[in-house]
Amino acid sequence: MPTDEDEDRPRTRRSESADEPDERPRRRRDEDDYEDPGDRRPRRGRKGGDATGGLIPYKNAKALASYYCGVFALIPCLGAILGPIALVLGFMGLAHANKMPESKGKAHAIVGIVLGGLVILGHIAAVAMMGLGAARGQ
């Protein structure tokens, strides 16, 4: 149990040996480390107030929409509609990311372009195969 004498003694960090206190000075946080006085979380280490850590490009909606359209275009019946949409939105999102780098989203736009392009090529190949099959069947 702590005694009154323990409370008066300055706290020190534990060293490798429990008997010897660590005398290294602790860093005090300056008021500039906090965004407002009531906020006890330090400003350092935060990524610009972005709760997603920069993983979701919410400032580049075209790139994000392109990514999701490209992913959902892999569903067979939806691919004919979502593939071209993903391709167009991907190029628009890439142009936006190049014009405004702080909006991010370049990778999402590229994924949307690639997936949209692959789905379109797959549909063209499927239609060509059906056409060849129909022509040979007659």
DRENBARO-674489 format. One record per residue: residue number from 1; x, y, z of N, C-alpha, C in turn. Coordinates in Angstrom, 1 decimal. Layout:
N
{NUM {X Y Z} {X Y Z} {X Y Z}} ...
This chain:
138
{1 {0.8 -1.2 0.0} {0.0 0.0 0.0} {0.9 1.2 0.0}} {2 {0.5 2.2 -0.8} {1.3 3.4 -0.8} {1.1 4.2 0.5}} {3 {2.2 4.8 0.9} {2.1 5.7 2.1} {2.2 7.1 1.7}} {4 {2.1 8.0 2.6} {2.2 9.5 2.4} {3.6 9.8 1.9}} {5 {4.6 9.0 2.4} {6.0 9.3 1.9} {6.2 8.9 0.5}} {6 {5.5 7.9 0.0} {5.6 7.5 -1.4} {5.0 8.5 -2.3}} {7 {3.9 9.2 -1.9} {3.3 10.2 -2.7} {4.1 11.4 -2.8}} {8 {4.9 11.8 -1.8} {5.8 12.9 -1.9} {7.0 12.7 -2.8}} {9 {7.4 11.4 -2.9} {8.6 11.1 -3.7} {8.3 11.3 -5.2}} {10 {9.2 11.9 -6.0} {8.9 12.0 -7.4} {8.9 10.7 -8.1}} {11 {8.1 10.6 -9.1} {8.0 9.3 -9.8} {9.1 9.2 -10.8}} {12 {9.6 8.0 -10.9} {10.7 7.8 -11.9} {10.3 6.5 -12.7}} {13 {10.9 6.4 -13.9} {10.6 5.2 -14.7} {11.4 4.0 -14.2}} {14 {10.8 2.9 -14.4} {11.5 1.7 -14.0} {12.7 1.4 -14.9}} {15 {13.8 1.0 -14.4} {14.9 0.6 -15.2} {15.0 -0.9 -15.2}} {16 {16.0 -1.4 -15.8} {16.1 -2.9 -15.9} {16.1 -3.5 -14.5}} {17 {16.7 -2.9 -13.6} {16.7 -3.3 -12.2} {15.7 -2.6 -11.4}} {18 {14.8 -3.3 -10.7} {13.7 -2.7 -10.0} {14.2 -1.8 -8.8}} {19 {15.4 -2.1 -8.4} {16.0 -1.3 -7.2} {16.5 0.0 -7.6}} {20 {16.9 0.2 -8.8} {17.5 1.5 -9.3} {16.5 2.2 -10.1}} {21 {16.2 3.4 -9.7} {15.2 4.2 -10.5} {15.9 4.8 -11.8}} {22 {15.1 5.0 -12.8} {15.7 5.5 -14.1} {15.6 7.0 -13.9}} {23 {16.7 7.7 -14.1} {16.8 9.1 -13.8} {16.7 9.9 -15.1}} {24 {16.3 9.3 -16.2} {16.1 10.0 -17.5} {15.0 11.0 -17.4}} {25 {15.2 12.3 -17.9} {14.1 13.2 -17.8} {13.0 12.9 -18.8}} {26 {11.8 13.2 -18.3} {10.6 12.9 -19.2} {10.3 14.2 -20.0}} {27 {9.8 14.0 -21.2} {9.5 15.1 -22.0} {8.1 15.6 -21.6}} {28 {8.0 16.9 -21.4} {6.7 17.5 -21.1} {6.1 17.9 -22.4}} {29 {4.8 17.8 -22.5} {4.1 18.2 -23.7} {3.8 19.7 -23.6}} {30 {4.2 20.4 -24.7} {3.9 21.8 -24.8} {2.4 22.0 -25.1}} {31 {1.9 23.2 -24.9} {0.5 23.5 -25.3} {0.4 23.4 -26.8}} {32 {1.5 23.7 -27.6} {1.4 23.6 -29.0} {1.2 22.2 -29.5}} {33 {1.4 21.2 -28.7} {1.2 19.8 -29.1} {-0.3 19.4 -29.2}} {34 {-1.1 20.3 -28.7} {-2.6 20.0 -28.6} {-3.3 21.0 -29.5}} {35 {-4.4 20.5 -30.2} {-5.2 21.4 -31.0} {-6.0 22.4 -30.2}} {36 {-6.5 21.9 -29.0} {-7.2 22.8 -28.1} {-6.9 22.4 -26.7}} {37 {-7.0 23.3 -25.7} {-6.6 22.9 -24.4} {-7.3 21.7 -23.8}} {38 {-8.6 21.5 -24.2} {-9.3 20.3 -23.6} {-9.0 19.0 -24.3}} {39 {-8.3 19.1 -25.4} {-7.9 17.8 -26.1} {-6.6 17.3 -25.6}} {40 {-6.6 16.1 -25.1} {-5.4 15.5 -24.4} {-4.7 14.6 -25.4}} {41 {-5.2 14.5 -26.6} {-4.4 13.7 -27.6} {-3.4 14.5 -28.3}} {42 {-2.2 14.1 -28.4} {-1.2 15.0 -29.1} {-1.5 15.2 -30.6}} {43 {-1.1 16.3 -31.1} {-1.3 16.6 -32.5} {-0.4 15.8 -33.4}} {44 {0.8 15.5 -32.9} {1.8 14.7 -33.6} {1.3 13.3 -33.8}} {45 {1.6 12.8 -35.0} {1.1 11.4 -35.3} {-0.2 11.4 -35.9}} {46 {-1.0 12.4 -35.9} {-2.3 12.5 -36.5} {-2.0 12.7 -38.0}} {47 {-2.8 12.1 -38.8} {-2.6 12.3 -40.3} {-3.6 13.3 -40.8}} {48 {-3.4 14.5 -40.5} {-4.2 15.6 -41.1} {-5.6 15.5 -40.7}} {49 {-6.0 14.9 -39.6} {-7.4 14.9 -39.2} {-8.2 13.8 -40.0}} {50 {-7.5 13.0 -40.8} {-8.2 12.0 -41.6} {-8.3 10.7 -40.8}} {51 {-9.6 10.4 -40.5} {-9.9 9.2 -39.6} {-9.5 7.9 -40.3}} {52 {-9.5 7.9 -41.7} {-9.2 6.7 -42.4} {-7.7 6.5 -42.6}} {53 {-6.9 7.4 -42.2} {-5.4 7.3 -42.4} {-5.0 7.5 -43.8}} {54 {-5.8 8.0 -44.7} {-5.5 8.2 -46.1} {-5.8 7.0 -47.0}} {55 {-6.4 6.0 -46.4} {-6.7 4.8 -47.3} {-7.8 5.0 -48.2}} {56 {-8.8 5.7 -47.8} {-10.0 5.9 -48.6} {-10.0 7.3 -49.2}} {57 {-9.9 7.5 -50.5} {-9.8 8.8 -51.1} {-11.2 9.5 -51.2}} {58 {-11.7 9.9 -50.1} {-13.0 10.5 -50.0} {-13.1 11.9 -50.7}} {59 {-11.9 12.5 -50.9} {-11.8 13.8 -51.6} {-11.8 13.6 -53.1}} {60 {-11.7 12.4 -53.6} {-11.7 12.1 -55.0} {-12.8 11.1 -55.3}} {61 {-14.0 11.5 -55.3} {-15.2 10.7 -55.4} {-15.2 9.9 -56.7}} {62 {-14.7 10.4 -57.8} {-14.7 9.7 -59.1} {-13.8 8.5 -59.1}} {63 {-12.6 8.6 -58.4} {-11.7 7.5 -58.3} {-12.3 6.4 -57.4}} {64 {-12.9 6.8 -56.4} {-13.6 5.9 -55.5} {-14.7 5.1 -56.1}} {65 {-15.6 5.9 -56.9} {-16.7 5.3 -57.6} {-16.2 4.4 -58.7}} {66 {-15.1 4.7 -59.3} {-14.5 3.9 -60.4} {-14.0 2.6 -59.8}} {67 {-13.4 2.6 -58.6} {-12.9 1.4 -57.9} {-14.1 0.5 -57.6}} {68 {-15.2 1.0 -57.0} {-16.3 0.2 -56.7} {-17.0 -0.4 -57.9}} {69 {-17.2 0.5 -58.9} {-17.8 0.0 -60.2} {-16.9 -1.1 -60.8}} {70 {-15.6 -1.0 -60.8} {-14.7 -2.0 -61.3} {-14.8 -3.3 -60.6}} {71 {-14.9 -3.2 -59.3} {-15.1 -4.4 -58.4} {-16.4 -5.1 -58.7}} {72 {-17.5 -4.3 -58.7} {-18.8 -4.9 -58.9} {-19.1 -5.3 -60.3}} {73 {-18.2 -4.8 -61.2} {-18.4 -5.2 -62.6} {-17.9 -6.7 -62.8}} {74 {-17.2 -7.2 -61.9} {-16.8 -8.6 -62.0} {-18.0 -9.6 -61.8}} {75 {-19.2 -9.1 -61.3} {-20.4 -9.9 -61.3} {-20.9 -10.0 -62.7}} {76 {-21.1 -11.2 -63.2} {-21.4 -11.3 -64.7} {-22.5 -10.5 -65.3}} {77 {-23.6 -10.4 -64.7} {-24.7 -9.6 -65.4} {-24.5 -8.1 -65.3}} {78 {-23.8 -7.7 -64.2} {-23.6 -6.2 -64.0} {-22.4 -5.7 -64.8}} {79 {-21.5 -6.6 -65.3} {-20.3 -6.1 -65.9} {-20.5 -5.3 -67.2}} {80 {-21.5 -5.6 -67.9} {-21.7 -4.9 -69.2} {-22.1 -3.4 -68.9}} {81 {-22.7 -3.2 -67.8} {-23.1 -1.8 -67.5} {-21.9 -1.1 -66.7}} {82 {-21.4 -1.8 -65.7} {-20.5 -1.2 -64.7} {-19.1 -1.1 -65.3}} {83 {-18.7 -2.0 -66.2} {-17.3 -1.9 -66.8} {-17.0 -0.6 -67.5}} {84 {-17.9 -0.2 -68.4} {-17.6 1.1 -69.1} {-17.7 2.3 -68.1}} {85 {-18.6 2.2 -67.1} {-18.7 3.3 -66.1} {-17.4 3.4 -65.3}} {86 {-16.8 2.2 -64.9} {-15.6 2.2 -64.2} {-14.4 2.7 -65.0}} {87 {-14.4 2.4 -66.3} {-13.4 2.9 -67.2} {-13.4 4.5 -67.3}} {88 {-14.6 5.0 -67.5} {-14.7 6.4 -67.7} {-14.4 7.2 -66.4}} {89 {-15.0 6.7 -65.3} {-14.8 7.4 -64.0} {-13.3 7.2 -63.6}} {90 {-12.7 6.1 -64.0} {-11.3 5.9 -63.6} {-10.4 7.0 -64.3}} {91 {-10.6 7.3 -65.6} {-9.9 8.3 -66.2} {-10.2 9.7 -65.7}} {92 {-11.4 9.9 -65.3} {-11.8 11.2 -64.7} {-11.1 11.4 -63.3}} {93 {-11.1 10.3 -62.5} {-10.5 10.3 -61.2} {-9.0 10.4 -61.3}} {94 {-8.4 9.8 -62.3} {-6.9 9.9 -62.4} {-6.6 11.3 -62.8}} {95 {-7.3 12.0 -63.7} {-7.1 13.3 -64.1} {-7.2 14.3 -62.9}} {96 {-8.2 14.0 -62.0} {-8.4 14.8 -60.8} {-7.3 14.6 -59.9}} {97 {-6.8 13.4 -59.7} {-5.7 13.1 -58.8} {-4.4 13.8 -59.3}} {98 {-4.2 13.8 -60.6} {-3.0 14.5 -61.1} {-3.1 16.0 -61.0}} {99 {-4.3 16.5 -61.1} {-4.5 18.0 -61.0} {-4.4 18.4 -59.6}} {100 {-4.9 17.6 -58.6} {-5.0 18.0 -57.2} {-4.4 16.8 -56.4}} {101 {-3.1 16.8 -56.2} {-2.5 15.6 -55.5} {-2.9 15.4 -54.1}} {102 {-3.4 16.5 -53.4} {-3.8 16.3 -52.0} {-5.1 15.5 -51.9}} {103 {-5.8 15.4 -53.0} {-7.1 14.6 -53.0} {-6.8 13.1 -53.1}} {104 {-5.7 12.7 -53.4} {-5.3 11.2 -53.5} {-6.1 10.5 -54.5}} {105 {-6.2 9.2 -54.4} {-7.1 8.3 -55.2} {-6.5 7.8 -56.5}} {106 {-5.2 8.0 -56.7} {-4.6 7.6 -58.0} {-4.7 6.0 -58.1}} {107 {-4.4 5.4 -57.0} {-4.4 3.9 -57.1} {-5.8 3.4 -57.3}} {108 {-6.8 4.0 -56.6} {-8.2 3.5 -56.8} {-8.6 3.8 -58.3}} {109 {-8.2 4.9 -58.9} {-8.6 5.2 -60.2} {-7.9 4.1 -61.2}} {110 {-6.7 3.8 -60.9} {-6.0 2.8 -61.8} {-6.7 1.4 -61.7}} {111 {-7.0 1.1 -60.5} {-7.7 -0.2 -60.3} {-9.0 -0.2 -61.0}} {112 {-9.8 0.9 -61.0} {-11.0 1.0 -61.7} {-10.8 0.9 -63.2}} {113 {-9.8 1.5 -63.7} {-9.5 1.5 -65.1} {-9.1 0.1 -65.6}} {114 {-8.3 -0.6 -64.8} {-7.8 -1.9 -65.2} {-9.0 -2.9 -65.1}} {115 {-9.8 -2.9 -64.0} {-10.9 -3.8 -63.9} {-12.0 -3.5 -64.9}} {116 {-12.3 -2.3 -65.1} {-13.3 -1.9 -66.2} {-12.8 -2.3 -67.5}} {117 {-11.5 -2.1 -67.9} {-11.0 -2.6 -69.2} {-11.0 -4.1 -69.3}} {118 {-10.7 -4.8 -68.3} {-10.7 -6.3 -68.4} {-12.1 -6.8 -68.6}} {119 {-13.1 -6.2 -67.9} {-14.4 -6.7 -68.0} {-15.0 -6.4 -69.4}} {120 {-14.6 -5.2 -69.9} {-15.1 -4.9 -71.3} {-14.5 -5.8 -72.3}} {121 {-13.2 -6.1 -72.2} {-12.5 -7.1 -73.1} {-13.2 -8.5 -72.9}} {122 {-13.5 -8.8 -71.7} {-14.1 -10.1 -71.5} {-15.5 -10.2 -72.1}} {123 {-16.3 -9.1 -72.1} {-17.6 -9.1 -72.7} {-17.5 -9.1 -74.2}} {124 {-16.5 -8.4 -74.8} {-16.3 -8.4 -76.2} {-15.9 -9.8 -76.7}} {125 {-15.0 -10.5 -75.9} {-14.6 -11.9 -76.3} {-15.8 -12.8 -76.2}} {126 {-16.6 -12.6 -75.2} {-17.8 -13.5 -75.0} {-18.8 -13.3 -76.2}} {127 {-19.0 -12.1 -76.6} {-19.9 -11.8 -77.7} {-19.3 -12.4 -79.0}} {128 {-18.0 -12.2 -79.2} {-17.3 -12.8 -80.4} {-17.4 -14.3 -80.4}} {129 {-17.3 -14.9 -79.3} {-17.4 -16.4 -79.2} {-18.8 -16.9 -79.6}} {130 {-19.8 -16.2 -79.0} {-21.2 -16.5 -79.3} {-21.5 -16.3 -80.8}} {131 {-20.9 -15.2 -81.4} {-21.1 -15.0 -82.8} {-20.5 -16.0 -83.7}} {132 {-19.2 -16.5 -83.3} {-18.6 -17.5 -84.1} {-19.3 -18.9 -83.9}} {133 {-19.8 -19.1 -82.7} {-20.5 -20.4 -82.5} {-21.8 -20.4 -83.3}} {134 {-22.5 -19.3 -83.4} {-23.7 -19.2 -84.1} {-23.5 -19.3 -85.6}} {135 {-22.3 -18.7 -86.1} {-22.0 -18.8 -87.5} {-21.6 -20.2 -87.9}} {136 {-20.9 -21.0 -87.1} {-20.5 -22.3 -87.4} {-21.7 -23.3 -87.2}} {137 {-22.6 -23.0 -86.4} {-23.8 -23.9 -86.2} {-24.7 -23.9 -87.4}} {138 {-24.7 -23.0 -88.2} {-25.7 -22.9 -89.4} {-25.2 -23.7 -90.5}} 
